Amino acid sequence: MKKVVFLFLILLIPNLANAKVINGQEMELVASDTSYIKTTNINGVSLHEIITEEEYNNVDEVNNSLITPYNYAETNYKRLDIWVWDSGDDIYLGELELTWKIIPATRSFDVIAFRGQGMTVMEDSQIGNQSYWVNDVRHIISYAYNGTNIQKRDLGYGISMNLVNGSDVNGYVLYTSCIFEKTASGTAYVYGSYQHATENVTLAESQNYNISGAGLGNVIYFYGNTVTKYDNMPGVYVTIN
């Protein structure tokens, strides 16, 4: 397998929303789409209703019904976005971002993760960061590819991020990206998942998983009773043809 080294200097090109430049090379956005579907579960029956963005933004905070557009997974509390950028020669940049709309009651080790199907994560390309706001001032915690918070597996990787606690914290955005190489001759997939700890967990507990399509969000397969400590938010994916 060939190895390509990227320096993560990402430039957003003004007036060109579907492109990025990395190391001077233009990358084309593979997929991005937005629609809002309200899902309500009544006695085990799921009812789906298309709603507007305005309706989504004004949703009742107490009602945690799921909203799942194509390349997004949304609840009333958080939104997970995935982007995959094509640089040619079967090399892709994957980005995964979780935005909290409401400050969670439990702040412990959450896990954000990627899985490739017919796609291989290129070694040492994985990075992550946790942005949090205190009195509307942004602070950033970075996670390196060789840090103690990352778990690398055959099909992908995950990063455990301990949500910064404090009564004055008023926002979180958690992010990871990596370089994928397409190894499939046909259709391939990039899956992303974010799992929120619903009770306090240790770093070791948060890393008690494998990367698998049978896992939460089709990515994170927690072992034993660890799975009961996470919220099972649906995942997101992009198809690579």
Backbone bond lengths (Angstrom), bond angles and torsions (degrees), N, CA, C in turn:
res aa  C-N    CA-C-N  psi(-1)  N-CA   C-N-CA  omega(-1)  CA-C   N-CA-C  phi
1 M - - - 1.459 - - 1.514 109.03 -
2 K 1.321 117.68 132.10 1.443 121.08 179.85 1.510 110.78 -73.77
3 K 1.319 117.04 152.21 1.451 122.34 179.52 1.516 108.92 -117.16
4 V 1.289 116.15 127.38 1.460 122.51 178.22 1.512 107.98 -118.19
5 V 1.306 117.59 131.46 1.455 122.18 -179.13 1.518 108.78 -103.14
6 F 1.334 117.31 127.07 1.453 123.65 178.29 1.516 108.99 -115.54
7 L 1.287 116.70 139.77 1.451 122.48 167.07 1.519 106.81 -94.65
8 F 1.329 117.19 124.17 1.459 120.06 -172.97 1.517 111.12 -80.85
9 L 1.321 115.31 74.91 1.459 122.29 171.02 1.517 105.82 -115.58
10 I 1.313 117.17 101.59 1.455 122.37 -171.80 1.518 109.50 -103.61
11 L 1.324 115.81 125.76 1.463 121.82 -179.70 1.509 109.31 -114.27
12 L 1.308 116.60 121.84 1.456 121.13 173.01 1.515 108.43 -84.29
13 I 1.344 117.97 123.64 1.453 122.38 -175.63 1.521 109.81 -84.55
14 P 1.342 119.66 121.76 1.463 120.96 178.79 1.525 111.49 -58.72
15 N 1.349 115.41 142.23 1.468 122.57 176.37 1.522 112.92 61.39
16 L 1.343 116.89 20.53 1.462 119.90 177.00 1.517 106.65 -141.60
17 A 1.337 114.96 77.00 1.462 120.76 -168.64 1.512 112.81 -68.73
18 N 1.327 119.03 -18.85 1.458 120.94 -175.18 1.513 112.88 -103.55
19 A 1.333 117.63 24.23 1.455 119.76 -179.91 1.511 110.67 -145.07
20 K 1.329 115.59 153.42 1.453 123.83 171.67 1.514 107.44 -134.94
21 V 1.320 115.65 161.43 1.454 120.84 173.95 1.511 108.04 -121.59
22 I 1.314 117.00 125.63 1.451 123.24 175.80 1.521 107.93 -125.62
23 N 1.341 115.64 122.32 1.455 120.76 -177.50 1.526 111.63 53.57
24 G 1.319 115.85 37.93 1.456 120.40 176.76 1.505 114.80 79.89
25 Q 1.338 118.23 2.28 1.458 121.61 -177.60 1.521 109.74 -109.91
26 E 1.334 116.06 126.43 1.462 120.17 -179.70 1.506 110.34 -72.58
27 M 1.335 115.86 136.01 1.471 121.67 179.43 1.518 108.16 -119.02
28 E 1.310 116.43 134.05 1.461 122.69 -178.34 1.515 109.72 -93.62
29 L 1.343 117.02 136.15 1.445 121.97 177.76 1.524 109.97 -70.90
30 V 1.339 116.36 124.45 1.456 121.17 -177.75 1.525 111.06 -75.28
31 A 1.338 116.57 -45.30 1.463 118.74 -177.06 1.512 111.06 -153.77
32 S 1.300 116.29 136.82 1.459 122.96 172.53 1.521 107.18 -161.44
33 D 1.304 115.82 124.67 1.456 119.71 -177.55 1.521 107.87 -151.95
34 T 1.286 117.42 147.71 1.457 120.39 -179.36 1.518 110.39 -133.04
35 S 1.302 115.51 123.76 1.456 122.43 168.22 1.511 105.93 -150.27
36 Y 1.330 118.05 161.79 1.453 121.41 -175.31 1.523 109.54 -124.99
37 I 1.316 115.83 124.08 1.459 122.18 179.67 1.518 108.43 -125.34
38 K 1.307 116.92 120.79 1.461 121.74 177.47 1.525 108.46 -88.80
39 T 1.326 115.80 124.96 1.452 121.21 179.89 1.525 108.77 -111.46
40 T 1.305 116.16 123.96 1.457 121.69 178.61 1.522 108.55 -119.45
41 N 1.336 116.61 130.12 1.453 121.21 179.81 1.521 109.45 -104.39
42 I 1.329 115.58 119.57 1.463 121.36 -179.95 1.518 108.20 -124.73
43 N 1.330 115.69 112.08 1.472 121.32 179.90 1.524 111.98 53.26
44 G 1.316 115.10 41.69 1.462 119.94 176.50 1.512 114.61 83.60
45 V 1.328 117.90 -0.76 1.468 121.66 179.58 1.528 108.60 -105.53
46 S 1.330 117.06 125.28 1.453 121.76 -179.24 1.522 110.69 -90.94
47 L 1.316 116.30 126.25 1.462 122.87 177.67 1.520 108.03 -111.02
48 H 1.332 117.06 131.43 1.456 122.16 -175.27 1.533 109.75 -114.27
49 E 1.317 115.53 135.14 1.462 121.39 -178.33 1.525 109.18 -139.91
50 I 1.329 117.13 126.18 1.457 121.14 175.75 1.524 108.87 -75.18
51 I 1.346 116.08 128.64 1.461 120.52 179.76 1.524 108.96 -125.89
52 T 1.316 116.36 168.08 1.458 121.34 -179.74 1.527 110.00 -86.73
53 E 1.335 115.85 165.74 1.459 120.62 176.52 1.532 110.32 -62.71
54 E 1.343 116.13 -37.19 1.463 120.04 179.23 1.520 110.68 -63.25
55 E 1.333 116.50 -41.50 1.458 120.11 178.39 1.519 110.67 -64.10
56 Y 1.340 115.44 -38.94 1.471 118.97 177.97 1.527 111.03 -62.38
57 N 1.332 116.39 -46.24 1.465 120.59 -176.72 1.518 112.70 -66.65
58 N 1.339 116.91 -21.38 1.456 120.90 -179.77 1.526 112.31 -104.99
59 V 1.329 115.97 19.95 1.463 120.17 -174.64 1.532 110.45 -67.09
60 D 1.315 115.66 149.67 1.464 121.93 177.29 1.517 109.34 -64.62
61 E 1.327 117.47 122.84 1.452 121.59 -175.92 1.522 112.27 -65.53
62 V 1.327 117.52 -23.67 1.454 120.14 -178.36 1.523 110.99 -76.53
63 N 1.339 116.77 -29.95 1.460 121.63 -177.87 1.521 108.81 -84.12
64 N 1.337 117.15 116.11 1.455 121.23 -175.13 1.523 111.98 -101.22
65 S 1.340 117.43 32.47 1.458 120.71 178.77 1.525 109.69 -65.49
66 L 1.317 115.44 146.69 1.453 121.72 -172.55 1.517 111.83 -82.01
67 I 1.334 115.61 140.50 1.452 122.79 173.23 1.518 106.72 -120.83
68 T 1.342 118.10 118.54 1.457 119.94 -171.85 1.517 112.45 -130.03
69 P 1.320 118.33 88.09 1.461 120.53 168.71 1.530 111.01 -69.89
70 Y 1.345 117.15 174.78 1.462 122.11 -169.15 1.522 113.29 -57.90
71 N 1.337 118.15 -58.46 1.455 120.64 -178.90 1.521 111.87 -104.65
72 Y 1.313 114.99 30.50 1.447 121.46 179.59 1.526 108.31 -139.40
73 A 1.314 115.48 156.06 1.461 120.19 165.01 1.511 105.70 -129.51
74 E 1.322 117.17 127.49 1.455 120.72 -173.70 1.516 111.19 -131.31
75 T 1.316 115.53 138.13 1.451 121.49 164.19 1.521 106.58 -122.71
76 N 1.311 116.98 -179.65 1.458 119.24 178.02 1.522 112.44 -70.84
77 Y 1.337 116.29 -11.60 1.450 120.38 -176.69 1.522 113.46 -104.38
78 K 1.333 116.97 -28.71 1.455 118.49 -175.14 1.520 110.79 -154.60
79 R 1.353 114.73 161.03 1.460 121.47 -179.81 1.519 109.39 -133.78
80 L 1.329 116.29 132.17 1.463 122.53 178.57 1.518 108.68 -111.61
81 D 1.343 116.26 124.70 1.466 122.95 -179.26 1.517 110.16 -117.43
82 I 1.330 116.13 143.78 1.462 121.15 175.61 1.521 109.07 -130.17
83 W 1.326 115.44 139.23 1.461 122.46 174.08 1.519 108.62 -134.24
84 V 1.327 116.52 142.03 1.465 121.57 173.99 1.518 107.66 -129.64
85 W 1.336 115.86 126.82 1.464 122.80 -176.03 1.515 109.35 -112.08
86 D 1.334 116.04 131.70 1.466 122.79 -176.82 1.527 109.64 -95.95
87 S 1.343 116.88 121.38 1.464 120.70 178.06 1.522 112.31 -103.43
88 G 1.348 116.90 1.73 1.462 120.60 -175.81 1.514 111.45 87.45
89 D 1.330 115.92 167.38 1.473 121.91 178.88 1.521 112.19 56.78
90 D 1.351 117.03 32.69 1.467 122.85 177.00 1.522 113.79 63.67
91 I 1.316 117.79 24.73 1.459 122.67 177.70 1.527 108.77 -112.41
92 Y 1.345 116.32 132.01 1.453 122.18 -174.77 1.529 110.15 -135.26
93 L 1.315 115.60 146.68 1.460 121.69 171.44 1.518 108.26 -102.13
94 G 1.328 117.11 124.10 1.451 122.01 175.65 1.512 110.65 -105.21
95 E 1.333 116.84 135.99 1.458 122.40 178.22 1.518 109.39 -129.48
96 L 1.315 115.89 138.80 1.462 122.06 -179.10 1.527 107.58 -135.80
97 E 1.333 116.26 129.49 1.461 119.97 -175.42 1.520 110.62 -138.88
98 L 1.322 115.63 131.03 1.458 122.50 177.42 1.528 108.91 -113.17
99 T 1.319 115.81 124.02 1.462 121.57 178.37 1.522 109.28 -113.52
100 W 1.331 116.24 124.48 1.456 120.77 174.81 1.519 109.58 -85.28
101 K 1.323 116.64 126.68 1.464 121.31 175.86 1.524 111.19 -88.46
102 I 1.326 115.77 -26.20 1.457 122.76 -179.18 1.528 107.52 -132.82
103 I 1.317 118.22 139.30 1.457 121.37 179.35 1.531 109.22 -66.22
104 P 1.350 117.90 123.55 1.472 119.52 -177.18 1.519 112.40 -72.03
105 A 1.311 115.87 151.82 1.465 120.98 179.45 1.520 111.14 -70.06
106 T 1.343 116.77 -38.45 1.463 122.08 178.99 1.516 108.87 -101.38
107 R 1.311 115.97 127.46 1.458 120.67 178.10 1.522 108.67 -125.79
108 S 1.323 114.76 100.26 1.454 122.31 -177.32 1.527 107.90 -140.70
109 F 1.343 118.08 -149.04 1.457 121.39 -176.96 1.533 110.91 -85.93
110 D 1.332 117.07 101.18 1.459 122.19 170.78 1.525 108.67 -86.11
111 V 1.335 115.88 160.59 1.467 120.38 -177.63 1.524 109.76 -126.11
112 I 1.320 116.04 128.75 1.471 122.79 174.98 1.515 107.20 -117.13
113 A 1.341 117.56 133.67 1.463 119.01 -168.82 1.521 112.55 -150.63
114 F 1.327 114.59 154.34 1.461 124.59 175.30 1.527 109.76 -118.29
115 R 1.352 115.19 147.10 1.467 121.39 169.97 1.519 108.86 -136.48
116 G 1.315 116.54 137.58 1.449 120.85 175.91 1.518 111.39 -108.47
117 Q 1.311 116.12 142.04 1.467 122.40 172.03 1.514 106.39 -123.04
118 G 1.334 116.42 109.49 1.453 120.52 -170.06 1.519 111.43 75.66
119 M 1.324 115.83 12.68 1.467 123.81 179.14 1.528 108.00 -134.85
120 T 1.324 117.02 135.77 1.460 121.91 179.37 1.523 109.99 -113.60
121 V 1.335 115.85 131.39 1.465 120.09 175.55 1.527 108.68 -72.72
122 M 1.314 116.43 127.75 1.454 120.70 -179.01 1.523 109.31 -78.71
123 E 1.312 114.91 131.31 1.457 121.87 -174.45 1.522 111.75 -58.30
124 D 1.322 114.71 139.62 1.469 124.12 176.89 1.527 113.55 71.20
125 S 1.334 117.77 9.69 1.467 119.91 178.70 1.523 112.20 -94.52
126 Q 1.326 117.59 -8.04 1.460 121.61 -173.58 1.535 110.83 -78.44
127 I 1.307 116.64 129.07 1.460 121.93 173.23 1.521 109.12 -137.22
128 G 1.317 116.26 164.76 1.451 120.21 177.24 1.511 110.42 -158.39
129 N 1.332 115.72 161.86 1.459 119.56 172.90 1.522 110.59 -156.01
130 Q 1.307 114.71 153.83 1.460 123.29 174.18 1.522 107.59 -116.25
131 S 1.312 115.93 116.19 1.458 120.84 173.72 1.523 107.95 -98.65
132 Y 1.316 115.58 132.98 1.460 119.34 175.22 1.524 108.66 -138.84
133 W 1.311 115.54 152.30 1.452 121.99 -174.32 1.526 110.05 -115.31
134 V 1.326 115.81 129.38 1.459 122.67 173.80 1.522 107.11 -117.20
135 N 1.316 115.37 115.66 1.470 120.34 -176.34 1.527 110.66 52.70
136 D 1.329 114.60 41.76 1.467 123.86 176.88 1.529 113.92 68.69
137 V 1.340 117.80 14.93 1.466 122.19 174.19 1.526 108.24 -104.59
138 R 1.337 116.96 127.16 1.453 121.54 -174.73 1.528 111.81 -81.74
139 H 1.343 114.97 136.47 1.459 122.78 174.13 1.534 107.24 -126.80
140 I 1.329 117.48 150.44 1.469 121.07 -175.30 1.526 110.26 -131.63
141 I 1.330 115.27 132.62 1.467 123.18 170.30 1.518 107.21 -110.78
142 S 1.323 117.85 126.00 1.463 121.73 -177.64 1.525 110.71 -102.17
143 Y 1.337 115.22 148.62 1.462 122.79 179.27 1.530 108.24 -125.48
144 A 1.326 116.67 120.10 1.462 121.80 -175.93 1.524 111.15 -88.04
145 Y 1.321 115.39 161.76 1.471 121.54 -179.54 1.525 111.90 -62.98
146 N 1.336 117.37 -23.41 1.465 120.76 -178.20 1.522 112.34 -112.64
147 G 1.340 117.10 20.26 1.455 120.74 -178.87 1.513 112.96 -81.70
148 T 1.317 115.73 171.72 1.463 120.88 -178.12 1.524 112.65 -75.03
149 N 1.332 118.51 -15.85 1.464 120.79 -177.03 1.516 113.95 -87.90
150 I 1.329 118.15 -7.69 1.466 121.17 -177.46 1.522 110.29 -97.91
151 Q 1.316 115.51 142.21 1.459 122.79 173.95 1.519 108.07 -122.55
152 K 1.329 116.87 118.41 1.468 121.56 -179.72 1.522 108.82 -101.69
153 R 1.321 114.59 133.07 1.453 120.73 178.84 1.531 108.61 -129.39
154 D 1.327 116.37 172.96 1.467 120.37 -175.88 1.519 112.17 -59.25
155 L 1.323 117.85 -37.73 1.466 121.22 -173.32 1.524 113.42 -98.73
156 G 1.319 117.78 -3.06 1.453 119.62 -178.76 1.510 111.83 166.84
157 Y 1.323 116.16 -148.67 1.466 120.28 -178.10 1.520 109.48 -160.24
158 G 1.322 114.62 165.52 1.455 121.20 173.89 1.517 110.12 -141.25
159 I 1.324 115.72 156.59 1.457 121.83 177.05 1.522 108.48 -126.92
160 S 1.339 115.91 126.86 1.463 121.29 175.34 1.520 108.49 -87.08
161 M 1.328 116.02 125.38 1.458 121.13 -178.81 1.523 108.71 -123.50
162 N 1.318 115.69 118.30 1.459 121.59 -179.48 1.530 108.65 -82.96
163 L 1.334 116.28 109.43 1.462 119.64 -178.43 1.523 110.47 -58.92
164 V 1.322 115.60 125.71 1.462 121.15 -179.46 1.525 109.41 -61.85
165 N 1.322 115.80 130.59 1.459 120.44 -178.32 1.528 110.01 -93.91
166 G 1.294 116.27 161.89 1.454 121.21 178.27 1.511 111.08 144.10
167 S 1.312 116.24 137.58 1.459 120.52 -178.18 1.519 112.92 -68.72
168 D 1.356 116.39 -17.99 1.463 119.78 -178.50 1.519 113.18 -95.53
169 V 1.341 117.73 1.99 1.472 120.95 176.21 1.529 108.47 -76.54
170 N 1.333 116.99 127.28 1.466 119.04 -176.20 1.524 113.47 -126.66
171 G 1.347 117.21 23.50 1.460 118.80 175.04 1.518 111.94 175.89
172 Y 1.361 115.07 149.33 1.464 121.40 177.14 1.526 109.54 -139.35
173 V 1.339 115.84 140.53 1.460 122.77 165.86 1.520 106.98 -136.84
174 L 1.337 116.62 123.41 1.467 121.85 -179.58 1.517 109.02 -112.84
175 Y 1.327 116.33 138.68 1.467 120.94 -167.88 1.525 110.24 -143.18
176 T 1.327 115.00 144.92 1.455 120.69 168.14 1.521 109.35 -145.73
177 S 1.327 115.86 154.09 1.463 121.04 175.75 1.511 109.29 -148.12
178 C 1.320 115.46 158.94 1.459 121.13 177.11 1.520 108.74 -159.21
179 I 1.316 115.36 169.32 1.459 122.04 174.86 1.523 108.98 -101.08
180 F 1.334 115.63 128.68 1.461 121.91 175.55 1.526 110.21 -105.99
181 E 1.327 115.93 146.31 1.456 121.90 167.90 1.526 108.21 -113.75
182 K 1.307 116.82 127.48 1.454 120.14 179.02 1.520 109.39 -76.29
183 T 1.330 115.86 124.95 1.467 121.74 -179.77 1.522 111.88 -110.58
184 A 1.337 117.60 -15.51 1.465 121.31 179.32 1.520 110.07 -80.46
185 S 1.317 115.68 145.01 1.461 119.92 177.34 1.529 111.57 -79.41
186 G 1.328 115.91 -22.69 1.460 120.76 179.31 1.510 111.47 -113.16
187 T 1.330 115.74 -136.52 1.463 121.54 -177.87 1.524 111.23 -70.79
188 A 1.325 115.32 138.90 1.463 121.73 176.82 1.530 108.09 -130.36
189 Y 1.344 115.60 168.99 1.457 120.51 -176.44 1.526 110.46 -139.93
190 V 1.328 114.42 147.58 1.464 121.86 170.37 1.525 107.30 -120.06
191 Y 1.330 116.33 122.40 1.457 122.50 -178.69 1.525 109.78 -110.93
192 G 1.327 115.84 143.36 1.454 121.06 176.07 1.511 111.13 -130.12
193 S 1.336 116.29 147.87 1.458 120.71 -179.35 1.524 109.83 -145.92
194 Y 1.323 115.29 145.33 1.468 122.15 171.78 1.512 107.13 -131.08
195 Q 1.323 116.23 123.72 1.453 120.76 -179.82 1.525 110.17 -119.56
196 H 1.329 114.84 125.01 1.458 122.34 -176.85 1.523 110.25 -96.05
197 A 1.342 115.77 129.62 1.465 120.71 176.74 1.525 109.58 -72.71
198 T 1.325 116.26 123.54 1.460 121.18 -178.83 1.522 112.21 -91.47
199 E 1.316 116.28 -2.02 1.460 122.60 171.80 1.525 107.74 -147.29
200 N 1.314 117.29 166.31 1.457 119.99 -177.71 1.523 110.68 -66.61
201 V 1.332 115.51 130.66 1.460 121.82 178.18 1.528 108.41 -130.95
202 T 1.323 115.91 157.13 1.456 121.01 175.71 1.528 109.65 -85.59
203 L 1.329 116.26 166.88 1.462 120.02 175.31 1.521 110.23 -58.69
204 A 1.333 116.94 -42.02 1.462 120.71 -179.38 1.526 111.10 -62.05
205 E 1.332 117.30 -42.02 1.470 119.88 178.35 1.524 110.36 -63.29
206 S 1.321 116.96 -41.91 1.466 120.15 -177.62 1.521 112.06 -66.95
207 Q 1.330 116.86 -18.49 1.465 121.14 -179.42 1.527 112.23 -101.69
208 N 1.320 116.42 11.60 1.464 121.54 -178.80 1.533 109.68 -87.54
209 Y 1.335 116.14 67.63 1.461 120.00 -175.51 1.523 111.12 -153.74
210 N 1.326 114.16 166.46 1.456 122.77 169.02 1.529 107.39 -120.78
211 I 1.318 116.52 165.45 1.460 121.19 175.13 1.517 107.83 -96.57
212 S 1.336 116.07 118.24 1.464 120.44 -172.20 1.516 110.33 -156.68
213 G 1.327 116.00 148.43 1.455 121.04 175.29 1.514 112.73 -65.90
214 A 1.331 117.34 -15.84 1.462 121.61 178.44 1.521 112.04 -87.03
215 G 1.327 117.44 -0.11 1.445 121.19 -175.93 1.520 113.60 -87.63
216 L 1.324 116.27 -178.80 1.458 121.85 178.89 1.528 109.23 -64.82
217 G 1.326 115.25 133.80 1.453 119.20 -175.93 1.517 113.27 64.42
218 N 1.326 116.84 21.29 1.473 123.56 -177.33 1.525 112.31 63.01
219 V 1.344 116.41 24.72 1.468 119.09 -176.87 1.529 113.15 -139.04
220 I 1.336 118.48 -53.67 1.468 122.64 -167.35 1.531 109.75 -102.24
221 Y 1.337 115.67 109.01 1.465 121.35 -178.45 1.529 108.62 -100.92
222 F 1.340 115.57 94.55 1.460 120.27 178.92 1.537 109.89 -74.54
223 Y 1.323 115.19 143.13 1.459 120.77 178.41 1.532 110.71 -91.15
224 G 1.343 115.17 149.62 1.453 121.57 173.53 1.515 112.56 59.44
225 N 1.347 115.09 -144.96 1.460 119.01 -176.32 1.524 112.78 -82.64
226 T 1.340 117.88 2.49 1.464 119.84 175.64 1.515 110.99 -58.63
227 V 1.326 116.65 -33.92 1.466 120.40 -177.69 1.516 111.83 -60.53
228 T 1.338 117.88 -28.47 1.459 121.07 -178.65 1.527 112.15 -74.40
229 K 1.334 117.16 -9.84 1.456 121.59 -177.06 1.532 112.46 -95.92
230 Y 1.340 116.02 4.47 1.464 120.85 -179.43 1.524 109.99 -123.97
231 D 1.340 115.79 157.97 1.469 120.29 -165.26 1.525 115.23 -87.15
232 N 1.314 118.27 -4.66 1.471 122.11 176.58 1.525 112.15 59.16
233 M 1.323 116.90 46.46 1.464 120.83 174.45 1.527 109.08 -68.13
234 P 1.337 118.95 136.21 1.470 120.42 177.38 1.530 111.62 -60.28
235 G 1.320 115.23 152.49 1.453 120.68 -179.58 1.517 112.73 -93.05
236 V 1.319 114.61 -175.97 1.469 122.86 179.31 1.524 108.00 -131.34
237 Y 1.324 115.96 162.54 1.465 118.59 178.59 1.522 110.82 -156.98
238 V 1.323 114.52 161.53 1.454 122.53 174.28 1.525 107.99 -130.92
239 T 1.316 115.88 136.74 1.469 122.21 177.34 1.509 110.24 -91.45
240 I 1.325 116.69 132.38 1.461 122.77 179.31 1.528 107.95 -112.88
241 N 1.321 117.42 114.03 1.461 121.01 -179.23 1.527 111.86 -96.93
